[in-house]
Amino acid sequence: MSNENVTQRLYLGIDLSTQQIKCIVIDEQLQTIAEEAISFNDNSLLVHHVQPNGFVVDKNDKRCITTPVFVFLEALDVVLQKLSDQKKFDFSNIVGISGCGQQHGSVYWKTKTELGSLKTDNNREQSLSLVNILKSSFSRIDCPIWMDSSTTNECQSIEKSVGGSQNLFQITGSKAYERFTGSQIMKVANKTPEIYEQTERIQLISNFVTSILLGEYAPIDLSDGSGMNLLDIRQCKWSKACLDICGKDLETKLSEKLVHPRTALGNIANYFVERYGFNSQCQIVSFTGDNPSSYYALASDPKTIVISLGTSDTVMGAISANEMPKQALDGHLLVNPLANDRENTLLMLLLCFKNGSLVRERVREETGSKDWHEMSVLLSQTTPSNQGFIGFFYDDHEILPQNIQGRFYFNADNQKVENLEGAAKARAVLEGQCLAKRLYLQRANIDLTKNVDRIVITGGASVNVDLVQILADIFGKPVYAAVAPNSGALGGALRAVDVITEKSNSTTSSVECLIAAQPRSQYTAGYDEMLLRYTKLEEKIIQDAK
C-alpha cells in the first residue's frame, strides 16, 4: 500500500526510556489519537521483565547499572500489540515513525544477519517475536545505561588523552562523565576485550530502536551522539583523539556515518508490516536522545528556553557554536535538533539542577503548609526580592554548583543566618531556584535580552502559580505552560510530521502552549540586583566548601 492511498495520515512516536517504553499516535493536525506504555518491571506482560525498577544493579558493584537488551526488544513488541488492541486507528494509516531513547546507553551487536531478516523475510512464522529472531545477534546482553557510574578511571583517561577537561569540553561539549557512552565503551574494551572484539556494531539506545524498525543498521544522530564524549560537536564528526583512547577501530564499530535527527532513513521492515499491519511505505525518521526529543516538542524556535520542573529541574536552550563558553561547564552542549543544516552550527544547552521538586515540597512541609494553596497564602505575606533574604537549598549533592550540599541562608547584609522564618523561607526556595537557572544560562553565554523571547515550562511543578510568576519576573520573559507529559515520544512524532510533510526549520511542529505568567517589570529590576548578590554568595559557598 502506498502512502497516497491512506485515508488518515498518522504518525507514531516512541520513547524507550529508563523504566518503560511509551508510544503516542498523532494526526497531521497534531491531535493525539492514542497512547500506550509498558513498564520494564511488568511481569504480567513481559517474560523478560526486570524487578523491581526495570533495570539491573550489579550485586558486586552497585555503580554498575544495566538493562538486558531482550527487555527492550520484548517491550517494543508488547507495546505495539497493546496499541493495536486499542482499535482506535488502523496501523496502515501510519505514514511516519520517529522517537527517542534514554541518552548515553549502549547496545553491542555481534552480527546483523538476523536483523536483516526482519526486512526481507516474507514467509516467517507469525508467532516469532523480536526476541526469538534476534536472540543470537548480540555480543553483550546487558546494556550499560545512563545510571551507571562505574567508569571514573576511564573518564580520567579520556580527559588526559586530550589535555584535560577544558579541552574535552571544547571538542565534545561536555567534560567526561561516567554515564557518557565513550567511557562505557572503553570499560567494555579494556575489561572484556573478547566481547569488544566480537562486537560488529555499537549503538546508542536511540539508533538501536531505529535499526529494529528498519531491519538494518541505522546511523547515530548528531544530537544523541553529542552525549558520548566522542563527537566533535562543531565539526559534526567523530573526534579521532577521543575514539582512539576509547577502543580499537571504534569508528568502524560506530559507523562513520552520522545524521541529523530530522533525517528519513527508509521504509519500515517487513516484520512490522506482517505482524501489525503497518503500511509497507511507512517512513522511519532517525530517533534521537530523550532530552533533544523533548526539547524539539516544546521549543517552537531557538529563542525558546524550555524548563522541566520535576524531581530534578532541567533547562534547555539554544546557542550558536560561535558563542560557546570558553570555560568548561557542568552542563552539556549538544547539536541542536531544531537545525537540520550542518553549516548552521546551532547547539543545544542542557543544564540539570538536582534539587528540584523534592526540595520545594520539603520546604512547604517545613513551613507548616498542608498544600500549595496554604504556601501561596504564606508567600502573599512577603514581597518580591524577599526583603533581601536569599537561600540556597542543596539538600542533595548538587550538580550546579557541582557537589555542594547543605542549606545556606543570608540576610540583606549578606550575613549568614541560621534559618529563615516560614514566609521568608517559602519565598527563598522559589526565588533561589529561579535565580540559579538564570545565572547558569548567563554563564553559558545565553543572551537573555537578545536571544530569548519566552520560556516554556513542563513537569509537575508547572502548575505552581507562584513559582511560575517568580520565574517570569526573574527572567523578565513571558512563561508558557505546555501540557505534554509524554514529550519525548511526542517530539518523535512531531519530527516525523515535519520530515514527511517537508516543513522548514521555521515551521517546526511543537506543542501548543498557554500563557502562564507575564513578567512584571517593576520587580525584574530588583531581581537583576538580587542576582548580583546571589552570584557572589554562591561563590562564597563554593570557596568555603573547598
C-alpha positions, 0 to 999 in steps of 0.5 A: 500500500502506498502512502497516497492511498491512506485515508488518515495520515498518522504518525507514531512516536516512541520513547524507550526510556529508563523504566518503560517504553511509551508510544503516542499516535498523532494526526497531521493536525497534531491531535493525539489519537492514542497512547500506550506504555509498558513498564520494564518491571511488568511481569504480567506482560513481559517474560523478560521483565526486570524487578523491581525498577526495570533495570539491573544493579550489579550485586558486586558493584552497585555503580554498575547499572544495566538493562538486558537488551531482550527487555527492550526488544520484548517491550517494543513488541508488547507495546505495539500489540497493546496499541493495536488492541486499542482499535482506535486507528488502523496501523496502515494509516501510519505514514511516519515513525520517529522517537527517542531513547534514554541518552548515553546507553549502549547496545553491542551487536555481534552480527546483523544477519538476523536483523536483516531478516526482519526486512526481507523475510516474507514467509516467517512464522507469525508467532516469532517475536523480536526476541526469538529472531534476534536472540543470537545477534548480540555480543553483550546482553546487558546494556550499560545505561545512563545510571551507571557510574562505574567508569571514573578511571576511564573518564580520567583517561579520556580527559588526559588523552586530550589535555584535560577537561577544558579541552574535552569540553571544547571538542565534545561539549561536555567534560567526561562523565561516567554515564557518557557512552565513550567511557562505557565503551572503553570499560567494555574494551579494556575489561572484556576485550573478547566481547569488544572484539566480537562486537560488529556494531555499537549503538546508542539506545536511540539508533538501536530502536531505529535499526529494529524498525528498519531491519538494518543498521541505522546511523547515530544522530548528531544530537544523541551522539553529542552525549558520548564524549566522542563527537566533535560537536562543531565539526559534526564528526567523530573526534579521532583523539577521543575514539582512539583512547576509547577502543580499537577501530571504534569508528568502524564499530560506530559507523562513520556515518552520522545524521541529523535527527530530522533525517528519513532513513527508509521504509519500515521492515517487513516484520512490522508490516506482517505482524501489525499491519503497518503500511509497507511505505511507512517512513522511519525518521532517525530517533534521537536522545530523550532530552533533544526529543523533548526539547524539539516538542516544546521549543517552537524556535531557538529563542525558546528556553524550555524548563522541566520542573520535576524531581530534578529541574532541567533547562534547555536552550539554544546557542550558536557554536560561535558563542560557546563558553570558553570555560568548561561547564557542568552542563552539556552542549549538544547539536541542536535538533531544531537545525537540520543544516550542518553549516548552521552550527546551532547547539543545544544547552542542557543544564540539570539542577538536582534539587528540584521538586523534592526540595520545594515540597520539603520546604512547604512541609517545613513551613507548616503548609498542608498544600500549595494553596496554604504556601501561596497564602504564606508567600502573599505575606512577603514581597518580591526580592524577599526583603533581601533574604536569599537561600540556597537549598542543596539538600542533595549533592548538587550538580550546579554548583557541582557537589555542594550540599547543605542549606545556606541562608543570608540576610540583606547584609549578606550575613549568614543566618541560621534559618529563615522564618516560614514566609521568608523561607517559602519565598527563598526556595522559589526565588533561589531556584529561579535565580540559579537557572538564570545565572547558569544560562548567563554563564553559558553565554545565553543572551537573555535580552537578545536571544530569548523571547519566552520560556516554556515550562513542563513537569509537575511543578508547572502548575505552581502559580507562584513559582511560575510568576517568580520565574517570569519576573526573574527572567523578565520573559513571558512563561508558557505552560505546555501540557505534554507529559509524554514529550519525548515520544511526542517530539518523535512524532512531531519530527516525523510530521515535519520530515514527511510533510517537508516543513522548514526549520521555521515551521517546526511542529511543537506543542501548543502552549498557554500563557502562564505568567507575564513578567512584571517589570517593576520587580525584574529590576530588583531581581537583576540586583538580587542576582548580583548578590546571589552570584557572589554568595554562591561563590562564597559557598563554593570557596568555603566548601573547598 
